[in-house]
Amino acid sequence: MTVLEDAENYISGTAPKAICDDCLALKLRITPRQHANQKSRELAGRAQFDRRKGDCSVCGHTKLVIRRKQAKNG
């Protein structure tokens, strides 16, 4: 699996919780951390992901986070 696929799977698996790049890098053992940032930005370009300032569900800090959007019912 690629780093992008790993990030997508992790974020999707924890939906609707949000995660910051630092915590994503730690959880997936991505080095350098900037690589996690790059993949988060890439995923944010997809309609099913949302990247904005918010609270990270892992570290609790308010910073840029990414989450998978929940499907709308109806």
N, C-alpha and C positions, 0 to 999 in steps of 0.2 A: 504494500500500500504506500501511496505517496503521503507526504506531510499534509498536503491539502485534503486528501481523503481522510486521514486521521483526524484532522481538525474538524472537518465537516461531521464525521461520525460522533466525535466527542460532544460537540456543541448540540447536535441533534439529539443525542442521548440524554442530555441534561435539560432539554427544553421544558419549560420556557425560561429557565434560569439563565442569567447572563454571566459572562466570564471576561475578565480583562486579559490582555495579551501576556502580561507577566505570569499570571496563573495558568494560562493555556500552555505557555512554554514550559512551566514546571510540571504540569500534569502529563504532558506528552513528551517531556525531555527533549524539547526543541532547543537547539543552540545554533547560532546565537539567538537571543530573544527577538531580535529584529525580524527573524524569519517567521515567527509567530505573528508579528504585526503585519507582515506582508501577506500572509495567508488569510488573516482576519479581514484585511482590506479587500482581498480578492473575493472572499465569500460575501462580503457586504454588497458587492455588485450584483448579487443574485436576489431575486424577489423574495425568496423565503427566509432571508437573513436580515437582521436589523443591527446596525452599529451606531451607537450614540453614547453620550455621557450618561452614566448611571452607576448603580452600586454593583460591584462584583459579588457574586454569590459565594465565592471562595474566600477572598481576603477581606471583603466588606468595604474596601475603599471605593470612593466615588471617582471614576475616571472613565475613559473610553472602554466600553464593553461591547461584546457581540452576543447575540442570542438568535435562536431559530424562532421565527414567528409561528404562532399557533394557527392551524387551519381555521378558517371562518366557517361556522356552521350555517347552513341554510342558504 
